[in-house]
Amino acid sequence: MQLPLQITFRHMETSDAVGARIRERAEELARFFDRIISCRVVVECRHPHRQQGNLFRVRIDLKVPGREIVVGRDPEAHHAHEDAHVAVRDAFDAARRLLEDYARDRRGEVKMHAVPDHGRIARLLSERDCGFGKRGRHRNIFSPQQRLE
């Protein structure tokens, strides 16, 4: 699979190990959904002058037909992102979840939540300011101030 992949490292030296891991994870996404148009990944070191406590931010932009999926993992919220590999893993996990949602939507497999049936309006009588409601097999007369419960 020839996924157009662009990897950018900001405020840090290029890492072959992190780049290889990004390519692996991008290929996993491409195997899951083969209609990815492009994938851009930016790995950024937030505090490049510190010796310890550097936090890494990873941003992933996936272009798919009709949509762009963007993931940006905020390092301040995740202190585990002092390791670039962990930041890459978390960002690609989030991208995978969003891509799965997108694929489900395209297949029409949207989950419908069950809504309790309180009744249906069978007929409205606007001149009398009332109507007939139906609940199961029963019919009731109601006015606009009443609820179908």
Rosetta constraint file for C-alpha pairs under 8 A:
AtomPair CA 1 CA 27 HARMONIC 7.65 0.50
AtomPair CA 1 CA 30 HARMONIC 7.44 0.50
AtomPair CA 3 CA 26 HARMONIC 7.97 0.50
AtomPair CA 3 CA 27 HARMONIC 7.53 0.50
AtomPair CA 3 CA 30 HARMONIC 7.08 0.50
AtomPair CA 3 CA 36 HARMONIC 7.28 0.50
AtomPair CA 3 CA 37 HARMONIC 7.25 0.50
AtomPair CA 3 CA 38 HARMONIC 6.40 0.50
AtomPair CA 3 CA 39 HARMONIC 7.36 0.50
AtomPair CA 4 CA 37 HARMONIC 7.10 0.50
AtomPair CA 4 CA 38 HARMONIC 4.93 0.50
AtomPair CA 4 CA 39 HARMONIC 6.17 0.50
AtomPair CA 5 CA 23 HARMONIC 7.82 0.50
AtomPair CA 5 CA 26 HARMONIC 7.82 0.50
AtomPair CA 5 CA 38 HARMONIC 6.20 0.50
AtomPair CA 5 CA 39 HARMONIC 4.89 0.50
AtomPair CA 5 CA 40 HARMONIC 5.82 0.50
AtomPair CA 5 CA 41 HARMONIC 7.74 0.50
AtomPair CA 6 CA 39 HARMONIC 6.39 0.50
AtomPair CA 6 CA 40 HARMONIC 4.72 0.50
AtomPair CA 6 CA 41 HARMONIC 6.18 0.50
AtomPair CA 7 CA 19 HARMONIC 7.20 0.50
AtomPair CA 7 CA 40 HARMONIC 6.06 0.50
AtomPair CA 7 CA 41 HARMONIC 4.88 0.50
AtomPair CA 7 CA 42 HARMONIC 5.93 0.50
AtomPair CA 7 CA 43 HARMONIC 7.78 0.50
AtomPair CA 8 CA 40 HARMONIC 7.96 0.50
AtomPair CA 8 CA 41 HARMONIC 6.25 0.50
AtomPair CA 8 CA 42 HARMONIC 4.72 0.50
AtomPair CA 8 CA 43 HARMONIC 6.23 0.50
AtomPair CA 9 CA 13 HARMONIC 6.90 0.50
AtomPair CA 9 CA 14 HARMONIC 5.92 0.50
AtomPair CA 9 CA 42 HARMONIC 5.92 0.50
AtomPair CA 9 CA 43 HARMONIC 4.93 0.50
AtomPair CA 9 CA 44 HARMONIC 5.85 0.50
AtomPair CA 10 CA 42 HARMONIC 7.28 0.50
AtomPair CA 10 CA 43 HARMONIC 6.23 0.50
AtomPair CA 10 CA 44 HARMONIC 4.61 0.50
AtomPair CA 10 CA 45 HARMONIC 6.46 0.50
AtomPair CA 11 CA 44 HARMONIC 6.11 0.50
AtomPair CA 11 CA 45 HARMONIC 5.50 0.50
AtomPair CA 11 CA 46 HARMONIC 7.45 0.50
AtomPair CA 11 CA 48 HARMONIC 5.94 0.50
AtomPair CA 12 CA 44 HARMONIC 7.01 0.50
AtomPair CA 12 CA 45 HARMONIC 5.99 0.50
AtomPair CA 12 CA 48 HARMONIC 6.60 0.50
AtomPair CA 14 CA 19 HARMONIC 7.89 0.50
AtomPair CA 15 CA 19 HARMONIC 6.04 0.50
AtomPair CA 16 CA 20 HARMONIC 6.01 0.50
AtomPair CA 17 CA 21 HARMONIC 6.29 0.50
AtomPair CA 18 CA 22 HARMONIC 6.18 0.50
AtomPair CA 18 CA 84 HARMONIC 7.17 0.50
AtomPair CA 18 CA 85 HARMONIC 6.32 0.50
AtomPair CA 18 CA 88 HARMONIC 7.92 0.50
AtomPair CA 19 CA 23 HARMONIC 6.25 0.50
AtomPair CA 20 CA 24 HARMONIC 6.28 0.50
AtomPair CA 21 CA 25 HARMONIC 6.23 0.50
AtomPair CA 21 CA 85 HARMONIC 7.69 0.50
AtomPair CA 21 CA 88 HARMONIC 7.95 0.50
AtomPair CA 22 CA 26 HARMONIC 6.03 0.50
AtomPair CA 22 CA 41 HARMONIC 7.94 0.50
AtomPair CA 22 CA 88 HARMONIC 7.00 0.50
AtomPair CA 23 CA 27 HARMONIC 6.14 0.50
AtomPair CA 24 CA 28 HARMONIC 6.36 0.50
AtomPair CA 25 CA 29 HARMONIC 6.42 0.50
AtomPair CA 25 CA 92 HARMONIC 6.72 0.50
AtomPair CA 26 CA 30 HARMONIC 6.25 0.50
AtomPair CA 26 CA 39 HARMONIC 7.57 0.50
AtomPair CA 26 CA 92 HARMONIC 7.94 0.50
AtomPair CA 27 CA 31 HARMONIC 6.13 0.50
AtomPair CA 28 CA 32 HARMONIC 6.30 0.50
AtomPair CA 29 CA 33 HARMONIC 6.11 0.50
AtomPair CA 29 CA 34 HARMONIC 7.94 0.50
AtomPair CA 29 CA 96 HARMONIC 6.60 0.50
AtomPair CA 30 CA 34 HARMONIC 4.96 0.50
AtomPair CA 30 CA 35 HARMONIC 7.47 0.50
AtomPair CA 30 CA 36 HARMONIC 6.50 0.50
AtomPair CA 33 CA 99 HARMONIC 7.75 0.50
AtomPair CA 33 CA 103 HARMONIC 7.54 0.50
AtomPair CA 35 CA 64 HARMONIC 6.40 0.50
AtomPair CA 35 CA 65 HARMONIC 7.24 0.50
AtomPair CA 36 CA 62 HARMONIC 6.97 0.50
AtomPair CA 36 CA 63 HARMONIC 6.05 0.50
AtomPair CA 36 CA 64 HARMONIC 4.80 0.50
AtomPair CA 36 CA 65 HARMONIC 7.45 0.50
AtomPair CA 37 CA 62 HARMONIC 7.45 0.50
AtomPair CA 37 CA 63 HARMONIC 5.25 0.50
AtomPair CA 37 CA 64 HARMONIC 5.37 0.50
AtomPair CA 37 CA 65 HARMONIC 7.27 0.50
AtomPair CA 38 CA 61 HARMONIC 7.96 0.50
AtomPair CA 38 CA 62 HARMONIC 5.82 0.50
AtomPair CA 38 CA 63 HARMONIC 5.21 0.50
AtomPair CA 38 CA 64 HARMONIC 7.40 0.50
AtomPair CA 39 CA 60 HARMONIC 7.04 0.50
AtomPair CA 39 CA 61 HARMONIC 5.67 0.50
AtomPair CA 39 CA 62 HARMONIC 4.63 0.50
AtomPair CA 39 CA 63 HARMONIC 6.51 0.50
AtomPair CA 40 CA 60 HARMONIC 5.72 0.50
AtomPair CA 40 CA 61 HARMONIC 5.08 0.50
AtomPair CA 40 CA 62 HARMONIC 6.61 0.50
AtomPair CA 41 CA 58 HARMONIC 7.01 0.50
AtomPair CA 41 CA 59 HARMONIC 5.67 0.50
AtomPair CA 41 CA 60 HARMONIC 4.60 0.50
AtomPair CA 41 CA 61 HARMONIC 6.52 0.50
AtomPair CA 42 CA 57 HARMONIC 7.93 0.50
AtomPair CA 42 CA 58 HARMONIC 5.62 0.50
AtomPair CA 42 CA 59 HARMONIC 5.16 0.50
AtomPair CA 42 CA 60 HARMONIC 6.61 0.50
AtomPair CA 43 CA 56 HARMONIC 6.80 0.50
AtomPair CA 43 CA 57 HARMONIC 5.80 0.50
AtomPair CA 43 CA 58 HARMONIC 4.62 0.50
AtomPair CA 43 CA 59 HARMONIC 6.69 0.50
AtomPair CA 43 CA 84 HARMONIC 7.87 0.50
AtomPair CA 43 CA 88 HARMONIC 7.97 0.50
AtomPair CA 44 CA 56 HARMONIC 5.55 0.50
AtomPair CA 44 CA 57 HARMONIC 5.07 0.50
AtomPair CA 44 CA 58 HARMONIC 6.36 0.50
AtomPair CA 45 CA 54 HARMONIC 6.61 0.50
AtomPair CA 45 CA 55 HARMONIC 6.01 0.50
AtomPair CA 45 CA 56 HARMONIC 4.66 0.50
AtomPair CA 45 CA 57 HARMONIC 6.43 0.50
AtomPair CA 46 CA 54 HARMONIC 6.46 0.50
AtomPair CA 46 CA 55 HARMONIC 5.53 0.50
AtomPair CA 46 CA 56 HARMONIC 5.92 0.50
AtomPair CA 46 CA 57 HARMONIC 6.89 0.50
AtomPair CA 47 CA 54 HARMONIC 5.42 0.50
AtomPair CA 47 CA 55 HARMONIC 6.77 0.50
AtomPair CA 48 CA 54 HARMONIC 6.82 0.50
AtomPair CA 50 CA 54 HARMONIC 6.31 0.50
AtomPair CA 53 CA 82 HARMONIC 6.15 0.50
AtomPair CA 54 CA 82 HARMONIC 5.47 0.50
AtomPair CA 55 CA 75 HARMONIC 5.71 0.50
AtomPair CA 55 CA 76 HARMONIC 7.47 0.50
AtomPair CA 55 CA 79 HARMONIC 7.28 0.50
AtomPair CA 55 CA 81 HARMONIC 5.46 0.50
AtomPair CA 55 CA 82 HARMONIC 4.54 0.50
AtomPair CA 55 CA 83 HARMONIC 7.37 0.50
AtomPair CA 55 CA 84 HARMONIC 7.96 0.50
AtomPair CA 56 CA 75 HARMONIC 6.04 0.50
AtomPair CA 56 CA 81 HARMONIC 5.56 0.50
AtomPair CA 56 CA 82 HARMONIC 6.08 0.50
AtomPair CA 56 CA 83 HARMONIC 6.98 0.50
AtomPair CA 56 CA 84 HARMONIC 5.69 0.50
AtomPair CA 56 CA 87 HARMONIC 6.39 0.50
AtomPair CA 57 CA 72 HARMONIC 7.29 0.50
AtomPair CA 57 CA 73 HARMONIC 5.95 0.50
AtomPair CA 57 CA 74 HARMONIC 6.17 0.50
AtomPair CA 57 CA 75 HARMONIC 5.56 0.50
AtomPair CA 57 CA 81 HARMONIC 7.53 0.50
AtomPair CA 57 CA 87 HARMONIC 6.71 0.50
AtomPair CA 58 CA 71 HARMONIC 7.98 0.50
AtomPair CA 58 CA 72 HARMONIC 5.93 0.50
AtomPair CA 58 CA 73 HARMONIC 5.75 0.50
AtomPair CA 58 CA 74 HARMONIC 7.99 0.50
AtomPair CA 58 CA 87 HARMONIC 6.28 0.50
AtomPair CA 58 CA 88 HARMONIC 6.17 0.50
AtomPair CA 58 CA 91 HARMONIC 6.36 0.50
AtomPair CA 59 CA 70 HARMONIC 7.28 0.50
AtomPair CA 59 CA 71 HARMONIC 5.51 0.50
AtomPair CA 59 CA 72 HARMONIC 4.31 0.50
AtomPair CA 59 CA 73 HARMONIC 6.54 0.50
AtomPair CA 59 CA 91 HARMONIC 7.16 0.50
AtomPair CA 60 CA 69 HARMONIC 7.92 0.50
AtomPair CA 60 CA 70 HARMONIC 5.67 0.50
AtomPair CA 60 CA 71 HARMONIC 5.07 0.50
AtomPair CA 60 CA 72 HARMONIC 6.48 0.50
AtomPair CA 60 CA 91 HARMONIC 7.20 0.50
AtomPair CA 60 CA 92 HARMONIC 7.69 0.50
AtomPair CA 60 CA 95 HARMONIC 7.41 0.50
AtomPair CA 61 CA 68 HARMONIC 6.84 0.50
AtomPair CA 61 CA 69 HARMONIC 5.83 0.50
AtomPair CA 61 CA 70 HARMONIC 4.62 0.50
AtomPair CA 61 CA 71 HARMONIC 6.60 0.50
AtomPair CA 62 CA 68 HARMONIC 5.68 0.50
AtomPair CA 62 CA 69 HARMONIC 5.00 0.50
AtomPair CA 62 CA 70 HARMONIC 6.34 0.50
AtomPair CA 63 CA 67 HARMONIC 6.29 0.50
AtomPair CA 63 CA 68 HARMONIC 4.55 0.50
AtomPair CA 63 CA 69 HARMONIC 6.32 0.50
AtomPair CA 64 CA 68 HARMONIC 6.00 0.50
AtomPair CA 64 CA 69 HARMONIC 7.53 0.50
AtomPair CA 69 CA 95 HARMONIC 7.43 0.50
AtomPair CA 69 CA 98 HARMONIC 7.16 0.50
AtomPair CA 69 CA 99 HARMONIC 7.45 0.50
AtomPair CA 70 CA 95 HARMONIC 7.51 0.50
AtomPair CA 71 CA 91 HARMONIC 6.47 0.50
AtomPair CA 71 CA 94 HARMONIC 6.88 0.50
AtomPair CA 71 CA 95 HARMONIC 6.09 0.50
AtomPair CA 72 CA 91 HARMONIC 6.91 0.50
AtomPair CA 73 CA 87 HARMONIC 7.35 0.50
AtomPair CA 73 CA 90 HARMONIC 7.55 0.50
AtomPair CA 73 CA 91 HARMONIC 5.91 0.50
AtomPair CA 74 CA 78 HARMONIC 6.94 0.50
AtomPair CA 75 CA 79 HARMONIC 6.47 0.50
AtomPair CA 75 CA 81 HARMONIC 5.81 0.50
AtomPair CA 75 CA 87 HARMONIC 7.94 0.50
AtomPair CA 80 CA 86 HARMONIC 6.85 0.50
AtomPair CA 80 CA 87 HARMONIC 7.55 0.50
AtomPair CA 81 CA 86 HARMONIC 5.87 0.50
AtomPair CA 81 CA 87 HARMONIC 4.93 0.50
AtomPair CA 82 CA 86 HARMONIC 7.89 0.50
AtomPair CA 82 CA 87 HARMONIC 7.80 0.50
AtomPair CA 83 CA 87 HARMONIC 6.49 0.50
AtomPair CA 84 CA 88 HARMONIC 6.16 0.50
AtomPair CA 85 CA 89 HARMONIC 6.13 0.50
AtomPair CA 86 CA 90 HARMONIC 6.15 0.50
AtomPair CA 87 CA 91 HARMONIC 6.15 0.50
AtomPair CA 88 CA 92 HARMONIC 6.12 0.50
AtomPair CA 89 CA 93 HARMONIC 6.10 0.50
AtomPair CA 90 CA 94 HARMONIC 6.27 0.50
AtomPair CA 91 CA 95 HARMONIC 6.20 0.50
AtomPair CA 92 CA 96 HARMONIC 6.01 0.50
AtomPair CA 93 CA 97 HARMONIC 6.41 0.50
AtomPair CA 94 CA 98 HARMONIC 6.37 0.50
AtomPair CA 95 CA 99 HARMONIC 6.02 0.50
AtomPair CA 96 CA 100 HARMONIC 6.05 0.50
AtomPair CA 97 CA 101 HARMONIC 6.33 0.50
AtomPair CA 98 CA 102 HARMONIC 6.21 0.50
AtomPair CA 99 CA 103 HARMONIC 6.11 0.50
AtomPair CA 100 CA 104 HARMONIC 6.14 0.50
AtomPair CA 101 CA 105 HARMONIC 6.21 0.50
AtomPair CA 102 CA 106 HARMONIC 6.29 0.50
AtomPair CA 103 CA 107 HARMONIC 6.27 0.50
AtomPair CA 104 CA 108 HARMONIC 6.16 0.50
AtomPair CA 104 CA 109 HARMONIC 5.10 0.50
AtomPair CA 104 CA 110 HARMONIC 6.42 0.50
AtomPair CA 105 CA 109 HARMONIC 5.87 0.50
AtomPair CA 105 CA 110 HARMONIC 5.72 0.50
AtomPair CA 117 CA 135 HARMONIC 7.90 0.50
AtomPair CA 118 CA 135 HARMONIC 6.85 0.50
AtomPair CA 118 CA 148 HARMONIC 5.84 0.50
AtomPair CA 118 CA 149 HARMONIC 5.39 0.50
AtomPair CA 119 CA 133 HARMONIC 6.62 0.50
AtomPair CA 119 CA 134 HARMONIC 5.53 0.50
AtomPair CA 119 CA 135 HARMONIC 4.35 0.50
AtomPair CA 119 CA 136 HARMONIC 7.25 0.50
AtomPair CA 119 CA 148 HARMONIC 5.91 0.50
AtomPair CA 119 CA 149 HARMONIC 7.21 0.50
AtomPair CA 120 CA 133 HARMONIC 5.63 0.50
AtomPair CA 120 CA 134 HARMONIC 5.19 0.50
AtomPair CA 120 CA 135 HARMONIC 6.37 0.50
AtomPair CA 120 CA 148 HARMONIC 7.96 0.50
AtomPair CA 121 CA 131 HARMONIC 7.51 0.50
AtomPair CA 121 CA 132 HARMONIC 6.19 0.50
AtomPair CA 121 CA 133 HARMONIC 4.42 0.50
AtomPair CA 121 CA 134 HARMONIC 6.10 0.50
AtomPair CA 122 CA 131 HARMONIC 7.59 0.50
AtomPair CA 122 CA 132 HARMONIC 5.37 0.50
AtomPair CA 122 CA 133 HARMONIC 5.08 0.50
AtomPair CA 122 CA 134 HARMONIC 5.81 0.50
AtomPair CA 123 CA 131 HARMONIC 5.49 0.50
AtomPair CA 123 CA 132 HARMONIC 5.05 0.50
AtomPair CA 123 CA 133 HARMONIC 6.94 0.50
AtomPair CA 124 CA 129 HARMONIC 8.00 0.50
AtomPair CA 124 CA 130 HARMONIC 6.24 0.50
AtomPair CA 124 CA 131 HARMONIC 4.05 0.50
AtomPair CA 124 CA 132 HARMONIC 6.26 0.50
AtomPair CA 125 CA 129 HARMONIC 6.03 0.50
AtomPair CA 125 CA 130 HARMONIC 5.34 0.50
AtomPair CA 125 CA 131 HARMONIC 5.01 0.50
AtomPair CA 126 CA 130 HARMONIC 6.39 0.50
AtomPair CA 126 CA 131 HARMONIC 7.59 0.50
AtomPair CA 129 CA 143 HARMONIC 6.40 0.50
AtomPair CA 129 CA 144 HARMONIC 6.98 0.50
AtomPair CA 130 CA 141 HARMONIC 7.11 0.50
AtomPair CA 130 CA 142 HARMONIC 5.69 0.50
AtomPair CA 130 CA 143 HARMONIC 4.31 0.50
AtomPair CA 130 CA 144 HARMONIC 6.26 0.50
AtomPair CA 131 CA 141 HARMONIC 5.75 0.50
AtomPair CA 131 CA 142 HARMONIC 5.65 0.50
AtomPair CA 131 CA 143 HARMONIC 6.49 0.50
AtomPair CA 132 CA 139 HARMONIC 6.59 0.50
AtomPair CA 132 CA 140 HARMONIC 5.64 0.50
AtomPair CA 132 CA 141 HARMONIC 4.63 0.50
AtomPair CA 132 CA 142 HARMONIC 6.21 0.50
AtomPair CA 133 CA 139 HARMONIC 5.70 0.50
AtomPair CA 133 CA 140 HARMONIC 5.22 0.50
AtomPair CA 133 CA 141 HARMONIC 6.17 0.50
AtomPair CA 133 CA 142 HARMONIC 6.81 0.50
AtomPair CA 133 CA 148 HARMONIC 7.37 0.50
AtomPair CA 134 CA 138 HARMONIC 5.79 0.50
AtomPair CA 134 CA 139 HARMONIC 4.64 0.50
AtomPair CA 134 CA 140 HARMONIC 6.39 0.50
AtomPair CA 135 CA 139 HARMONIC 6.44 0.50
AtomPair CA 135 CA 140 HARMONIC 7.95 0.50
AtomPair CA 142 CA 146 HARMONIC 6.09 0.50
AtomPair CA 142 CA 147 HARMONIC 7.80 0.50
AtomPair CA 142 CA 148 HARMONIC 7.92 0.50
